[in-house]
């Protein structure tokens, strides 16, 4: 058989065979292309929607009341602090310190006219007793060098033991010069307070804030009052499970020196 005869025979056999239908490849590809374009359209619409929402939120943030309601807060220890713009002159807050001036007394003496408000605060005790009661070490500032021990010490239960140390001016015993608070984590004594933040800073490398505002004190009659013993600022920081609040009429630089000088009672 010649090659030509063999080719004719193969063609004849091929004409008699049945073949399956050719798959619709083009149609399948077009279907996939059409389906892949839908997510892009959806994503485009989503992007436009998010843009509109962001524009609306930005406009709402221009309203002071709305901005105050949604602004992110700083967390320093157990203290919830809501920052807000503050001018150097802060609105004065009436304190419990009377204007009367009493005769000077020697350090360590107790004057009967010494800030009557201090006598109304619950839990007054001695420093040695406070050391035995508090479940944490009570630290004292070693700066300034002549500061000495606090004139008043208080221990209060505020869902955790809160210790309050108060120093008065020896020359003006009706004037508080500094107070130092120790608060355990979870105490309501600070979590319910929103001091106005003046500046963020550090105490021994730990986050701290320089702020103003009153704080809660438990009184002898059982009431809770929000007061300030000093018409000044407060330095707040946390170390471990203890949040410290140093209230003083000193400037920030001096207040940081006091805070960083805290040492255990010898």
PyMOL commands that set and color helices and strands:
alter all, ss='L'
color gray80, all
select helices_A, chain A and resi 3-15+25-60+64-70+116-120+127-133+188-191+252-259
alter helices_A, ss='H'
color red, helices_A
select strands_A, chain A and resi 74-76+79-81+124-125+139-141+152-157+161-168+176-184+196-203+206-212+215-218+224-227+233-239+242-248+262-264
alter strands_A, ss='S'
color yellow, strands_A
deselect
rebuild
show_as cartoon
